[in-house]
């Protein structure tokens, strides 16, 4: 790292602006940007420093693994103890401060000796001397910074240089270079695991070697931290098969380097037997210029990249949630079920996918349509596309009318492939369907669930034999055994997976003010025809915490989960436990998530091992929302409303202010609405404590149970500065049931939209009967919970087959000027003189002055 140079006046002003901005938002979202060092060794202790925004009065450092303990030794420093029993892997660290719980940062537990970067180490001649088999914690602390390390190696050794940055939430995009003792570059890599580089080379001669770390665009900051491994121990890369059936004993071949003397770790209890015959064979990888670049001088040593194979018998767990899985998973892996295979002396656990189907290994000779491998579905296939232009062919028999789902995993299992699936007729001549990148994103721009793996549905047109062709769109000229994939062929069997993320556009945790509420975004991945409602419920809630159930309605992929704390809730940190269910009886899983970086378009996000929550200070304002379930009618008295497609949903909002001197207006709008619901806004005037917000549910709105939330914005007095500050609040979830409609009300497109004081207008409209309804329909003009001031309207009743009519509307001389929000044409369907059905639509009427 280099010492920072001069800071320009512009940069200083920008920094002050950022600090001031963060101070305004710190109360709701303390952000942990870095922990350093970003890892430690099993059975050791270390001193760790935290940094971020809004981290005022830090009191605790909390790890997702309960055995990792931390003691505060300074303002932002902790002594962390890692018992030897903690499995090797990646965990979440958070700090607890005055403003609540911070966003998480990754922390790696390793089994190699730990080294801290020391300065100066910017040049080959000033490289930091380190031993072999170490994990170095370093930081590219400013623009143009270079870090160089020197190590001694012996001829014939296989040395693996691996840099973790993206995988531990760092902003660094590292490049690795390795040099011999004469300063000649032997290899360079800028991306082996995503953006993280790796170089594996056979040492050509005894002597000293140097490895250099720097950023792709020579950027740098305290958030550009990394872990660099210089290792001669076992390194596991991938397995064949890439997926195993849950709860089943399976033969697995592990591929990697230095795999001799590996054995299974008893702590994981994953291996059913000890190492079965360790039959290793070398598979030479071509020198891919995008990964490893040998010297141009052919008389100089080159860099080899041979892989070894180790065969094991393992017992896969019956459930991926049955054990703590110390694996980092990106947000697009929400629907990936996996477990961690850890072998003694290996540097890190290896992720192996789980499936509920029997797994079939690809056959060697199935690269043409004539030699296609026969499959019987439902099944899952594990294969490799070693050659750059390789095609894997499969055949299956299907019956007319069956609904089949095709899915493949490449990117989501960290394989360097871009898969493409083609479905062909039995002769392999006609392409019937093609499945490519699944770019549909049911998440958000910051928390993306889209991926490049093919997913698709197909209805069998007729009985017969069909072919499937799997290929890699970015193969290249060289062979690469790392190009593994999963492929499943199933019938339509509904399934879903959910991710739950704090509702902010930046890094945050779930912090709840006493007497207040906090929101979680719920994102759903619906699979294989899962269309029905999904229910999310909290279980085992701690004292003082409430979390009402929320429903993701039919076809709905997003919802908001509301968590509230009572006025007397004690301060604590605890994981929120959630369960899911569905009307279809489909199985589903739920995972926590976090935003890592929010700077679009380079935003990154990942899953977390839990959903921790913390209770903080008292909320200044609370809003409570409730759907209007009854309405008083002049003809029918108190009516119980029945919501249906083609009607207006009214939501009443109550405002409770802690400081009665805060009487500012409250702006309302809906959040996390279905796309088919047009959002509306309303204002509760200053000094008023109750208002309404109304939403039109279009005729095609799906039936079932739905949930929405109201967002409010107002001003309150800051108790510390005594100044007015803007706050954003959220209501409790508003759940409502949509039942079949009896009619649909619509205003004629040519109806007038304005009326002058003293004027009379004629508004044509229709009330079209549907679903067999034949009784009377009474129509009139109304507004939510109040009479329409200044307007006189005589209601109209449709009888028989009448479906069109005209309302006469008169504006009084004292009618309020301007647009009249939420005035609607309302209709009541009568069955045996009882008001049973309801429908309505907005009138969009503006009252103008008579002189205009």
C-alpha positions in Angstrom: 0.0 0.0 0.0 1.1 3.5 -0.7 0.7 6.6 1.5 -2.1 8.8 0.2 -1.0 11.9 -1.6 -2.6 15.4 -1.6 -6.4 15.6 -1.7 -7.8 18.2 -4.0 -10.2 20.8 -2.7 -13.0 19.4 -4.9 -12.3 15.9 -3.5 -12.4 17.2 0.0 -15.7 19.0 -0.6 -17.1 15.9 -2.1 -16.0 13.8 0.9 -17.6 16.3 3.3 -20.8 16.1 1.2 -20.8 12.3 1.4 -20.2 12.3 5.1 -23.0 14.8 5.7 -25.3 12.7 3.5 -24.4 9.5 5.3 -25.0 11.2 8.7 -28.6 11.9 7.7 -29.2 8.3 6.8 -27.1 6.6 9.4 -29.9 6.2 11.8 -31.6 3.8 9.6 -28.8 2.0 7.7 -25.3 1.6 9.3 -23.1 0.2 6.6 -20.1 -2.1 7.2 -17.7 -1.5 4.3 -14.7 -3.6 5.4 -13.2 -5.8 8.1 -9.5 -6.2 8.1 -7.9 -8.7 8.2 -10.7 -10.3 6.2 -10.0 -13.8 7.5 -8.3 -15.9 10.1 -7.0 -19.4 10.8 -8.8 -22.1 12.7 -7.8 -22.4 16.3 -6.3 -18.9 16.5 -7.2 -15.3 17.5 -6.5 -12.1 15.7 -7.1 -8.3 16.0 -9.6 -7.0 13.6 -10.6 -3.5 12.5 -14.0 -2.5 11.1 -14.8 0.5 8.9 -18.0 1.9 7.4 -20.6 4.6 7.5 -23.0 5.3 10.4 -21.0 3.1 12.7 -21.5 5.3 15.8 -20.7 3.8 19.2 -19.9 0.3 18.0 -20.4 -2.2 20.9 -20.4 -5.7 19.4 -19.0 -7.7 16.5 -21.3 -10.6 15.6 -20.5 -13.6 13.4 -23.0 -15.9 11.7 -21.1 -18.8 13.2 -22.0 -18.9 16.9 -18.6 -20.2 18.1 -16.7 -17.3 16.6 -16.4 -14.8 19.5 -15.2 -11.2 19.5 -14.1 -8.8 22.3 -13.9 -5.1 21.8 -10.4 -3.7 22.4 -10.7 -0.3 20.8 -13.1 2.2 19.2 -13.3 0.1 16.0 -11.1 -2.8 16.9 -11.9 -6.3 18.2 -10.0 -9.4 19.2 -11.6 -12.4 17.4 -11.3 -16.0 18.6 -11.8 -18.8 16.1 -12.1 -22.3 17.7 -10.4 -25.2 15.9 -13.9 -26.8 15.5 -15.2 -24.0 13.2 -15.4 -25.4 9.6 -13.3 -23.8 6.9 -15.5 -21.5 4.9 -17.0 -18.0 4.5 -19.2 -16.4 7.2 -21.0 -13.1 7.8 -19.7 -10.4 10.2 -21.8 -7.5 11.4 -21.3 -4.8 14.0 -23.9 -3.6 16.5 -23.8 0.2 17.1 -26.1 3.0 18.3 -28.0 3.0 15.0 -28.6 -0.8 15.1 -27.1 -3.7 13.2 -24.8 -3.1 10.2 -24.9 -4.7 6.8 -22.7 -7.8 6.6 -19.2 -8.4 5.3 -17.6 -11.7 4.5 -15.1 -13.3 6.8 -13.0 -16.3 5.8 -11.9 -19.0 8.1 -9.0 -20.9 6.7 -6.5 -23.6 7.7 -3.3 -22.0 6.4 -1.0 -19.6 8.3 -2.2 -16.0 8.1 0.1 -13.1 7.0 -0.6 -9.4 7.0 0.6 -7.1 4.2 3.5 -4.8 5.2 4.9 -1.8 3.5 6.8 -1.0 1.3 6.0 -3.7 -1.2 5.2 -1.9 -4.5 8.1 -3.2 -6.6 9.8 -6.5 -7.3 12.9 -5.3 -5.5 10.9 -4.3 -2.4 8.6 -7.3 -2.4 7.5 -8.6 1.0 9.0 -12.0 1.8 6.5 -14.6 2.8 6.7 -18.4 3.3 4.8 -21.0 1.3 1.3 -22.2 2.2 0.0 -19.0 3.6 -3.1 -16.7 3.3 -2.1 -13.1 2.9 -4.5 -10.3 4.0 -3.8 -7.2 1.9 -5.4 -4.1 0.5 -4.9 -2.0 -2.7 -5.5 1.1 -0.6 -5.3 3.8 -3.3 -5.2 4.3 -7.0 -2.2 2.9 -8.7 -1.2 0.8 -5.7 0.7 -2.5 -6.4 1.4 -5.2 -3.9 4.3 -7.7 -4.5 5.2 -10.8 -2.5 8.3 -13.0 -2.8 8.4 -16.7 -1.9 10.9 -19.6 -2.2 9.9 -22.6 -4.2 11.5 -25.9 -5.3 11.6 -27.4 -8.7 8.6 -29.6 -9.5 6.3 -28.2 -6.9 2.8 -27.4 -7.9 2.1 -23.8 -6.6 -1.4 -22.4 -6.6 -1.8 -18.6 -6.4 -5.4 -17.6 -5.7 -6.8 -14.2 -4.9 -10.2 -13.7 -3.2 -11.8 -10.3 -3.7 -15.2 -10.4 -5.3 -16.0 -13.6 -3.3 -15.4 -11.7 0.0 -17.4 -8.5 -0.9 -14.4 -6.5 -2.0 -14.5 -3.7 -4.6 -11.2 -4.9 -6.0 -11.0 -6.5 -9.5 -7.6 -8.1 -9.1 -5.0 -9.2 -11.6 -2.3 -11.6 -10.6 1.1 -11.9 -12.2 3.9 -14.3 -11.3 7.6 -13.6 -12.0 10.8 -15.7 -11.7 14.0 -14.5 -9.9 15.2 -12.6 -12.9 12.0 -10.6 -13.1 10.5 -12.4 -16.1 6.7 -12.8 -16.1 5.7 -16.4 -16.2 1.9 -16.1 -16.1 -0.9 -13.6 -15.7 -4.6 -14.1 -14.9 -7.5 -11.7 -14.4 -10.5 -14.0 -13.9 -10.7 -17.6 -13.0 -13.6 -17.6 -10.4 -15.7 -14.8 -11.9 -13.5 -11.7 -11.4 -11.1 -13.5 -9.0 -7.9 -14.7 -10.5 -5.9 -18.0 -10.0 -2.6 -19.2 -11.4 -1.4 -22.8 -11.0 2.1 -23.5 -12.2 4.7 -26.2 -11.9 7.9 -24.6 -10.5 10.6 -24.9 -13.2 13.6 -24.5 -11.0 14.7 -23.9 -7.4 14.7 -20.3 -6.4 12.6 -17.2 -5.5 9.4 -16.2 -7.2 7.2 -13.1 -6.9 3.5 -12.6 -7.3 2.0 -9.1 -8.0 -1.6 -8.0 -7.1 -3.2 -4.9 -8.6 -6.6 -3.6 -9.8 -7.7 -4.0 -13.3 -8.1 -0.3 -13.8 -5.5 0.7 -11.2 -8.2 1.8 -8.8 -7.9 1.5 -5.0 -9.5 2.3 -1.7 -9.7 0.8 1.8 -12.6 -1.3 0.4 -10.2 -2.9 -2.1 -9.1 -5.7 0.3 -8.2 -9.2 -0.7 -6.9 -12.6 0.5 -4.0 -14.1 -1.5 -3.2 -17.8 -1.1 0.3 -19.1 -2.0 -0.3 -22.7 -1.6 1.1 -26.2 -2.3 -1.7 -28.0 -0.5 -4.8 -29.7 -2.0 -7.0 -27.4 -4.1 -10.4 -28.8 -5.1 -11.9 -27.2 -8.2 -15.0 -29.1 -9.2 -16.6 -32.6 -9.1 -18.1 -35.0 -11.6 -20.9 -35.5 -11.1 -21.6 -31.8 -10.4 -24.9 -32.8 -8.7 -25.9 -35.7 -6.4 -29.3 -36.9 -5.2 -30.2 -35.9 -1.6 -29.6 -38.5 1.0 -28.0 -40.9 -1.4 -24.5 -42.5 -1.4 -22.7 -41.5 -4.5 -19.3 -41.9 -6.3 -17.8 -38.5 -6.8 -14.6 -37.6 -8.7 -12.9 -34.5 -7.4 -10.7 -32.5 -9.8 -8.0 -30.1 -8.7 -4.3 -29.9 -7.8 -2.1 -31.5 -5.1 -4.8 -34.0 -4.2 -2.5 -36.6 -2.7 -3.0 -37.5 1.0 -6.5 -36.0 1.0 -9.1 -37.6 3.3 -12.6 -36.7 4.4 -13.1 -34.5 7.4 -15.0 -36.2 10.3 -16.5 -32.9 11.3 -18.5 -32.7 8.1 -19.6 -36.4 8.2 -20.1 -36.3 4.5 -17.9 -39.2 3.5 -19.5 -42.6 4.1 -16.2 -44.3 3.6 -12.6 -43.2 3.9 -10.9 -42.4 0.7 -11.5 -45.1 -1.8 -8.8 -46.0 -4.2 -7.2 -42.6 -5.1 -6.7 -43.1 -8.8 -5.3 -39.9 -10.1 -4.9 -39.1 -13.7 -3.6 -35.9 -15.3 -5.8 -34.0 -17.7 -3.7 -31.4 -19.5 -5.5 -28.1 -20.0 -4.5 -26.0 -23.0 -2.8 -22.8 -22.4 -5.8 -20.4 -22.6 -4.5 -16.9 -23.3 -7.4 -15.5 -21.3 -6.3 -17.3 -18.2 -2.6 -18.2 -18.4 -0.1 -16.6 -20.7 3.2 -18.5 -21.1 6.5 -16.7 -22.0 6.9 -16.0 -25.7 10.6 -17.2 -25.5 10.3 -20.9 -26.1 13.6 -21.6 -24.4 12.2 -20.3 -21.1 10.0 -22.3 -18.7 6.3 -22.5 -19.4 3.4 -22.7 -17.0 1.6 -26.1 -16.9 -2.0 -26.5 -15.6 -2.5 -30.2 -15.2 -5.5 -31.4 -13.2 -5.6 -34.4 -10.9 -8.6 -36.6 -10.0 -9.5 -38.2 -6.7 -12.4 -40.7 -6.4 -14.5 -40.7 -3.3 -17.7 -42.3 -2.0 -19.8 -39.7 -0.2 -23.2 -39.7 1.5 -25.1 -36.6 0.5 -27.1 -34.9 3.2 -30.9 -35.3 3.0 -31.4 -31.6 3.3 -29.1 -28.7 2.4 -30.6 -26.7 5.4 -29.7 -29.5 7.9 -26.2 -28.1 8.5 -24.4 -24.9 8.5 -23.1 -24.4 5.0 -20.0 -22.1 5.0 -20.4 -21.2 1.3 -20.8 -17.9 -0.4 -23.8 -17.9 -2.8 -24.7 -15.1 -5.2 -28.3 -13.8 -5.4 -28.8 -15.7 -8.7 -28.1 -18.9 -6.8 -31.3 -18.5 -4.7 -32.8 -21.6 -6.2 -29.6 -23.7 -5.9 -29.6 -26.3 -3.2 -26.1 -27.4 -2.3 -23.9 -28.7 0.5 -20.2 -28.2 1.4 -17.8 -31.0 0.9 -14.7 -30.4 3.1 -11.7 -32.7 3.0 -8.9 -32.6 5.6 -6.0 -30.3 4.5 -8.0 -28.9 1.6 -7.9 -25.1 1.6 -11.7 -24.5 1.3 -15.0 -26.4 1.1 -16.3 -27.4 -2.3 -19.9 -26.8 -3.3 -21.8 -29.8 -4.6 -25.4 -29.4 -5.9 -28.3 -31.3 -4.5 -31.4 -32.6 -6.4 -34.4 -34.7 -5.5 -34.0 -36.7 -8.8 -31.8 -39.7 -9.7 -28.6 -38.5 -11.3 -27.3 -39.9 -14.6 -23.8 -39.4 -15.8 -23.3 -38.6 -19.4 -21.9 -41.3 -21.6 -18.6 -40.9 -23.5 -20.0 -41.3 -27.0 -23.1 -39.1 -27.3 -21.7 -36.2 -29.3 -23.9 -36.7 -32.3 -27.7 -37.1 -32.9 -27.1 -40.7 -34.1 -25.4 -41.7 -30.8 -27.7 -39.7 -28.4 -27.9 -41.0 -24.9 -31.3 -42.4 -23.9 -33.1 -40.7 -20.9 -36.2 -41.6 -19.0 -37.7 -38.6 -17.2 -37.9 -37.3 -14.6 -34.1 -37.3 -14.4 -31.1 -35.1 -13.9 -27.9 -35.4 -16.0 -24.4 -34.3 -15.0 -22.1 -33.7 -18.0 -19.0 -31.9 -19.3 -18.4 -29.9 -22.4 -14.6 -30.3 -22.4 -14.0 -29.5 -26.1 -14.8 -25.9 -27.2 -17.2 -27.1 -29.9 -18.6 -30.1 -28.1 -22.3 -31.1 -28.3 -24.0 -33.5 -26.0 -27.1 -35.3 -27.4 -29.8 -37.0 -25.4 -33.0 -38.8 -26.6 -36.3 -39.4 -24.8 -39.8 -40.8 -25.5 -42.8 -38.6 -24.7 -46.5 -38.7 -25.0 -48.8 -36.1 -26.6 -50.0 -33.4 -24.3 -47.4 -33.8 -21.5 -46.0 -30.6 -20.1 -42.2 -30.8 -19.8 -39.8 -28.4 -18.2 -36.2 -28.2 -19.2 -33.5 -26.5 -17.0 -29.7 -26.4 -17.0 -27.2 -25.1 -14.5 -23.8 -23.7 -15.6 -23.3 -20.2 -14.4 -25.2 -21.0 -11.1 -22.7 -23.8 -10.3 -19.7 -21.5 -11.1 -18.9 -23.3 -14.3 -17.2 -21.3 -17.1 -20.0 -22.1 -19.7 -22.9 -20.3 -21.4 -25.3 -23.1 -22.0 -27.7 -23.4 -24.9 -30.4 -26.2 -25.2 -32.1 -27.1 -28.4 -35.1 -29.5 -28.6 -35.3 -31.4 -32.0 -37.5 -34.0 -33.6 -36.4 -37.7 -33.5 -34.4 -37.4 -36.7 -32.5 -34.4 -35.4 -33.5 -32.3 -38.5 -36.0 -29.8 -37.1 -35.6 -27.6 -34.1 -38.8 -27.6 -32.1 -37.7 -25.3 -29.3 -34.6 -23.5 -28.0 -33.8 -22.4 -24.5 -31.2 -19.8 -23.8 -30.4 -17.2 -21.2 -33.0 -16.8 -18.4 -32.8 -13.0 -18.2 -36.2 -12.6 -16.5 -35.6 -11.0 -13.2 -38.1 -11.4 -10.4 -35.7 -9.6 -8.0 -34.7 -6.0 -8.3 -31.9 -4.1 -10.2 -29.7 -4.3 -7.0 -30.7 -7.8 -6.0 -30.8 -9.6 -9.3 -32.2 -13.2 -9.7 -31.5 -13.4 -13.4 -28.9 -15.7 -14.8 -27.5 -17.1 -18.1 -28.7 -20.7 -17.6 -31.5 -22.0 -19.9 -35.0 -22.7 -18.5 -38.1 -23.5 -20.5 -41.4 -25.2 -20.9 -42.6 -27.4 -23.7 -45.9 -29.2 -24.5 -45.4 -32.5 -26.3 -47.2 -32.2 -29.7 -47.5 -35.9 -30.4 -46.3 -39.3 -29.2 -42.7 -40.1 -30.3 -39.0 -39.8 -29.8 -37.3 -36.4 -29.4 -33.7 -35.2 -29.1 -32.0 -32.7 -26.8 -28.8 -31.0 -27.8 -26.7 -29.2 -25.1 -23.8 -27.0 -26.1 -21.6 -24.2 -24.8 -21.8 -20.8 -26.6 -18.4 -19.6 -25.5 -16.3 -22.7 -25.9 -13.1 -21.5 -27.5 -10.3 -23.5 -29.1 -9.0 -25.3 -26.1 -10.2 -28.1 -23.9 -11.3 -27.4 -20.4 -12.6 -30.1 -18.0 -14.0 -27.3 -15.8 -17.0 -26.9 -18.2 -19.4 -29.1 -16.2 -23.1 -28.7 -16.3 -26.4 -30.0 -14.8 -29.5 -30.7 -16.9 -32.9 -31.7 -15.7 -35.9 -33.0 -17.6 -39.2 -33.0 -15.5 -42.9 -33.0 -15.8 -44.8 -29.9 -14.5 -44.3 -30.1 -10.7 -44.7 -26.7 -9.0 -41.8 -25.4 -6.9 -40.6 -22.1 -5.6 -37.7 -20.4 -3.8 -37.8 -17.1 -1.9 -35.1 -14.5 -1.1 -35.7 -12.0 1.7 -33.7 -8.7 1.7 -34.0 -5.5 3.8 -36.1 -2.9 1.9 -33.5 -0.3 1.0 -31.7 0.7 -2.2 -28.4 0.3 -0.4 -26.6 -2.0 2.1 -28.6 -2.5 5.2 -29.8 -4.8 7.9 -33.2 -5.3 9.6 -33.3 -2.6 12.3 -36.7 -1.9 13.9 -37.4 1.2 16.0 -39.6 0.7 19.1 -43.2 1.5 18.1 -42.1 1.5 14.5 -41.8 -0.9 11.5 -39.2 -2.1 9.1 -39.7 -3.8 5.7 -38.2 -6.8 4.0 -38.4 -7.3 0.2 -39.6 -10.9 -0.6 -38.6 -12.1 -4.1 -40.0 -15.3 -5.5 -38.5 -17.7 -8.1 -41.5 -19.6 -9.4 -40.6 -22.9 -11.1 -42.4 -25.4 -13.3 -45.9 -23.9 -13.3 -46.0 -22.5 -9.8 -48.7 -19.9 -10.2 -50.8 -19.9 -6.9 -50.5 -17.8 -3.8 -47.5 -18.2 -1.5 -47.8 -17.5 2.2 -44.8 -16.3 4.3 -45.1 -16.6 8.0 -42.8 -15.8 11.0 -42.3 -18.4 13.7 -40.8 -18.3 17.2 -40.8 -14.5 17.2 -38.9 -12.8 20.1 -40.8 -10.8 22.7 -42.2 -7.5 21.5 -41.8 -8.4 17.8 -44.7 -8.8 15.4 -44.6 -10.0 11.8 -48.0 -10.5 10.1 -48.3 -13.1 7.4 -47.9 -11.9 3.8 -49.2 -13.4 0.6 -47.6 -13.3 -2.8 -50.8 -13.5 -4.9 -51.2 -15.7 -8.0 -48.3 -15.1 -10.5 -46.9 -12.4 -8.1 -43.1 -12.5 -7.7 -42.6 -9.7 -5.2 -44.0 -8.6 -1.8 -43.2 -6.7 1.3 -42.8 -8.4 4.7 -43.4 -6.0 7.7 -41.7 -6.4 11.0 -42.8 -4.2 14.0 -41.5 -3.7 17.5 -43.7 -2.8 20.5 -43.0 0.3 22.6 -41.6 -1.9 25.3 -39.5 -4.3 23.1 -36.1 -4.9 24.7 -32.9 -4.4 22.8 -31.6 -7.6 21.3 -30.1 -9.2 18.2 -31.8 -12.4 16.9 -32.5 -14.2 13.7 -35.9 -13.8 12.1 -37.3 -17.3 11.4 -39.7 -17.6 8.5 -41.7 -20.5 6.9 -43.5 -20.7 3.6 -46.5 -22.5 2.3 -48.7 -22.5 -0.8 -52.2 -23.4 -1.8 -50.9 -25.8 -4.5 -49.0 -27.7 -1.9 -45.7 -27.0 -3.7 -42.5 -27.1 -1.8 -40.5 -24.0 -1.2 -37.4 -22.6 0.5 -36.5 -19.2 1.8 -33.1 -17.5 2.1 -31.8 -14.2 3.5 -30.0 -11.8 1.2 -28.0 -8.6 1.2 -26.7 -6.0 -1.2 -22.9 -5.9 -1.5 -22.5 -2.9 -3.8 -25.3 -0.8 -5.2 -23.5 1.3 -7.8 -25.5 0.4 -11.0 -24.8 -1.2 -13.4 -22.2 -3.0 -11.4 -24.4 -3.8 -8.4 -23.7 -7.1 -6.7 -25.7 -9.0 -4.1 -25.5 -12.4 -2.4 -27.3 -14.6 0.1 -26.8 -14.7 3.8 -26.8 -17.5 6.4 -29.6 -15.8 8.4 -32.0 -12.9 8.6 -30.8 -11.0 11.8 -32.8 -8.2 13.3 -32.1 -5.6 16.0 -34.3 -3.4 18.0 -33.2 0.3 18.2 -34.5 3.7 19.4 -38.2 4.8 19.5 -39.9 5.7 16.3 -41.2 9.3 16.1 -44.2 8.5 14.0 -46.3 5.4 13.3 -48.8 4.8 10.6 -51.4 2.1 10.5 -53.2 1.0 7.4 -56.4 -1.1 7.0 -58.5 -1.9 3.9 -62.0 -0.6 3.9 -64.2 -3.6 4.5 -67.6 -1.9 5.0 -69.4 1.1 3.6 -72.6 2.9 4.6 -75.0 3.2 1.7 -78.1 5.3 1.5 -80.3 2.4 0.2 -78.6 -0.7 1.7 -77.3 0.6 5.0 -74.0 -0.8 6.3 -72.6 -3.0 3.6 -69.8 -5.6 3.8 -67.6 -5.0 0.8 -66.6 -7.8 -1.5 -63.5 -6.9 -3.5 -63.3 -8.2 -7.1 -61.4 -7.5 -10.3 -62.8 -4.2 -11.8 -63.2 -2.4 -8.5 -61.4 0.2 -6.3 -59.6 -0.8 -3.1 -59.7 1.9 -0.4 -57.1 1.9 2.3 -57.5 4.0 5.5 -54.3 5.3 7.0 -54.0 6.4 10.7 -51.1 8.6 11.8 -49.9 8.5 15.4 -47.2 11.2 16.3 -45.1 10.8 19.4 -44.3 14.5 19.5 -47.7 16.3 19.2 -45.9 19.5 18.0 -45.0 17.6 14.8 -48.1 18.2 12.6 -46.7 18.3 9.1 -48.6 16.9 6.2 -48.1 13.2 5.4 -47.5 12.1 1.8 -48.8 8.6 1.0 -48.2 6.1 -1.8 -48.2 2.4 -2.3 -45.1 0.3 -2.4 -44.4 -3.2 -3.8 -47.6 -3.2 -5.8 -48.3 -5.7 -8.6 -47.5 -4.3 -12.0 -51.1 -4.3 -13.0 -52.1 -2.0 -10.1 -51.5 1.7 -11.0 -49.9 3.4 -8.0 -51.6 6.3 -6.5 -50.6 9.1 -4.1 -52.4 11.2 -1.6 -51.7 13.8 1.1 -53.0 13.8 4.6 -53.2 17.6 5.4 -51.1 19.1 8.2 -52.8 18.6 11.6 -55.0 15.8 10.3 -54.4 12.2 11.6 -56.4 10.1 9.1 -56.5 9.8 5.3 -57.2 7.4 2.5 -55.4 5.9 -0.5 -57.3 4.2 -3.2 -56.2 1.7 -5.9 -58.0 0.5 -9.0 -57.9 -3.3 -9.4 -58.3 -3.9 -13.2 -60.7 -6.5 -14.6 -57.9 -8.9 -15.3 -56.5 -8.7 -11.7 -56.0 -12.3 -10.5 -58.3 -13.7 -7.8 -56.8 -14.9 -4.5 -55.2 -13.3 -1.5 -52.9 -10.3 -2.0 -50.8 -7.9 0.1 -49.6 -4.4 -0.3 -48.0 -1.8 1.9 -48.3 2.0 2.3 -45.3 4.3 2.4 -45.5 7.7 4.2 -43.2 10.6 4.2 -43.4 13.5 6.7 -41.3 15.9 8.7 -40.4 15.4 12.4 -38.3 17.2 14.9 -34.8 15.7 15.4 -34.5 15.3 19.2 -30.7 16.0 19.1 -30.6 19.0 16.7 -34.1 20.3 17.3 -34.4 20.8 13.6 -37.0 19.4 11.2 -35.9 16.3 9.3 -37.7 14.2 6.7 -38.5 10.6 7.6 -40.0 7.7 5.6 -42.4 5.3 7.3 -44.1 2.2 6.3 -47.5 0.7 7.3 -48.4 -2.7 8.4 -49.1 -5.1 5.5 -52.6 -4.7 4.0 -54.0 -8.1 3.0 -57.2 -8.4 0.9 -59.0 -11.2 -0.9 -60.1 -10.9 -4.5 -63.2 -12.9 -5.4 -64.9 -13.4 -8.8 -66.6 -10.3 -10.2 -70.3 -10.2 -11.2 -69.9 -7.1 -13.5 -67.3 -4.6 -14.7 -68.0 -0.9 -14.5 -66.4 1.5 -17.1 -66.8 5.2 -17.9 -67.3 6.0 -21.6 -64.1 7.2 -23.2 -65.8 10.3 -24.5 -67.3 11.3 -21.2 -66.4 14.8 -20.0 -63.5 15.1 -17.6 -64.2 18.7 -16.4 -67.3 20.3 -14.9 -67.7 24.1 -14.2 -69.4 25.3 -11.0 -73.2 25.5 -11.7 -72.9 23.2 -14.7 -74.7 19.9 -15.4 -72.9 17.2 -17.4 -74.0 13.8 -18.7 -71.6 10.9 -18.1 -72.2 7.8 -20.1 -71.0 4.5 -18.6 -71.5 0.8 -18.7 -71.9 -2.0 -16.2 -71.2 -5.2 -18.1 -72.5 -8.4 -16.4 -70.1 -11.4 -16.3 -70.0 -14.8 -14.8 -73.7 -15.4 -15.2 -74.9 -12.5 -13.0 -78.4 -11.4 -14.1 -79.8 -9.3 -11.1 -80.1 -5.6 -10.6 -77.1 -3.2 -10.5 -77.4 0.1 -8.7 -74.8 2.8 -9.7 -73.8 6.2 -8.2 -70.8 8.5 -7.6 -68.9 8.3 -4.3 -65.6 8.9 -2.6 -63.8 6.9 0.1 -65.6 7.1 3.5 -66.9 10.6 2.8 -69.7 12.2 0.7 -68.7 14.0 -2.5 -68.9 17.7 -1.5 -70.4 20.1 -4.0 -71.6 17.5 -6.5 -75.2 16.2 -6.9 -75.8 12.9 -8.6 -78.9 10.8 -8.9 -78.2 7.1 -8.8 -79.3 4.8 -11.7 -80.5 1.2 -11.4 -80.0 -1.4 -14.2 -82.6 -4.1 -14.4 -83.1 -7.0 -16.8 -80.4 -7.0 -19.5 -79.6 -3.3 -19.3 -75.8 -2.6 -19.2 -75.5 1.0 -20.3 -76.7 4.2 -18.8 -76.1 7.9 -18.2 -75.4 9.7 -14.9 -76.4 13.4 -14.6 -73.9 15.3 -12.4 -74.5 18.8 -11.2 -71.7 21.0 -9.6 -72.8 23.4 -7.0 -71.6 27.0 -6.9 -69.5 26.2 -3.9 -68.0 22.9 -5.3 -64.3 22.6 -4.5 -62.1 23.5 -7.4 -59.5 21.3 -8.9 -59.1 17.6 -9.6 -61.1 15.4 -7.3 -58.9 12.4 -6.4 -60.5 9.0 -5.9 -64.0 10.0 -6.9 -65.4 6.9 -8.5 -68.4 5.5 -10.3 -69.6 2.8 -7.8 -72.0 -0.1 -8.5 -73.7 -2.5 -6.2 -75.1 -5.9 -7.4 -78.3 -7.0 -5.7 -79.3 -10.5 -5.0 -82.7 -11.0 -3.3 -82.6 -7.3 -2.2 -79.2 -7.9 -0.5 -76.1 -5.9 -1.7 -73.7 -8.7 -2.5 -71.4 -7.7 -5.4 -69.4 -4.5 -5.8 -67.6 -2.9 -8.7 -66.2 0.6 -9.3 -63.8 2.7 -11.4 -62.3 6.2 -11.1 -64.2 9.1 -12.6 -61.2 11.4 -13.1 -63.3 14.6 -12.7 -62.0 18.2 -12.4 -64.1 21.1 -11.1 -63.3 24.4 -12.6 -64.5 28.0 -12.0 -67.7 29.1 -13.8 -65.7 31.9 -15.5 -63.1 29.6 -17.1 
